[in-house]
Amino acid sequence: MSWSPKYAILMLVSTIVTYYSGVLIKKSNLKEDAKQKTLEKKIWVGLSFTINLAILFFFKYFNFINESFITLFNQLDIKWGVPNFDVLLPVGISFYTFQALSYTMDVYRDDIVAEKNFLKYALFVSFFPQLVAGPIEKSTNLLPQLSQVHKFNYTRIKEGLLLMLWGLFKKVVIADRLAVVVNTVYNSPQQYEGFSLILATVFFAFQIYCDFSSYSDIAIGSAKVMGFDLMENFNRPYFSKSIAEFWRRWHISLGGWFRDYLYFPLGGSRGSKLNKYRNVMVVFLLSGLWHGASWNFVIWGALHGCFQVLGYEFSNLRQKTTSFLKIKKESFSYRLYQVIFTFILVDFAWIFFRSNNFEDSKYIVANIFNFNPEVIFDGTFYKLGLDEYDFKLAIYVIIFLLLMQLIQRRVAMSEWIKEQHIFFRWSVYFAGIYSIIIFGYYGSGYDASQFIYFQF
């Protein structure tokens, strides 16, 4: 409401519709006639999904679909007279819509009892820490916590604040610094080629990870301060050894939503191989469309779907090849190769995610391999928005991030810090605070940067 009062009505409508769908499904469960009970439950679920997805479609996808028809009919020399609507995308609509719909499905599947208290349910839909950019919480996890008593707990508050501190570091020190190079190159890609495009694309991979995961850390941390546990949303995704593993580590709450409420209902991996591949492609195409009303996002989703299908299809061939060549799958070199190869595929797909339009994407793909080795040594990289100091610092903080994640693979840093002497613990806390103050990218000439996923 602070941003735009009228758009708060959309959240209220979504909340009312899904709340009463749960109530009506609960009443239908009391029917003795099994067929009538099943039919009524499907009707209430169908109405809930139709109304909520219609709202989402209108505000997020109507203009995109309309412009696509305009382009298509212009090619056919046919006039398409439907005008676009001048509407803004309500902040967080994709997130709270999916969270509300998951409640409807959970009640339908009897995974949770329909909530009687409307205000308590409304709090579940509009829980402020994760409202605008997730994690997309399941009702089975968050809703029961709203009925529990939450008392002051020093340990929880400290853990939550530390997580928020780490999130703030990733956003202000890493993501916002990398964004300068990414924006410079991707907003005018025709002025660059080769290594400059590669550098900006690699920087974007770490920018979007640090930007999005930092919001998740701050959301999870602030919820923890108040006594609530939200689900983990990221788990070192760039150390994945396959695209399938990447999606088990990246935006975990969204991946879980599509798995539980779309992939499995479509049949999952049951049936023929062709059916499994079809279901995978449907999930990733819709995931791409969920991220944004643009063909670039659809292509991004399609690429990930194709990567995963090809990974499944050639799994036997890979096993035979590694067996024939006597490659040890657990060796460091082989796992490193898998991680690097997976990162290259993910980073290539990010081109379409970040590009402003499809024409820019085509240019970048066509010119990214026009190598000019001289730019590595002639100072060209220092002309992409960051001076030499900030550019080198950007490299150092990326290395620091990767080292921290390697350490966390062995031991949870928060648990390790907790076991140390009080002097050491507080030294770490103040080091984190002052590193943000000293190395954070802000100040004169800096444009405040929102979180990337606010636009979704």
Secondary structure as UniProt FT lines:
FT   HELIX           5..28
FT   TURN            29..30
FT   HELIX           34..56
FT   HELIX           57..61
FT   HELIX           62..75
FT   TURN            76..77
FT   TURN            91..92
FT   HELIX           93..108
FT   TURN            109..110
FT   HELIX           118..125
FT   HELIX           128..130
FT   TURN            131..133
FT   HELIX           139..142
FT   HELIX           143..147
FT   HELIX           154..169
FT   HELIX           170..175
FT   HELIX           176..186
FT   HELIX           189..191
FT   HELIX           195..225
FT   TURN            226..227
FT   HELIX           237..239
FT   HELIX           243..249
FT   HELIX           252..258
FT   HELIX           259..263
FT   HELIX           264..266
FT   TURN            267..269
FT   HELIX           273..291
FT   HELIX           295..313
FT   HELIX           315..324
FT   TURN            325..326
FT   TURN            329..330
FT   HELIX           332..354
FT   HELIX           358..367
FT   TURN            368..369
FT   HELIX           373..376
FT   TURN            377..379
FT   HELIX           380..383
FT   HELIX           388..410
FT   HELIX           413..418
FT   HELIX           422..439
FT   TURN            444..445
FT   HELIX           452..455
//
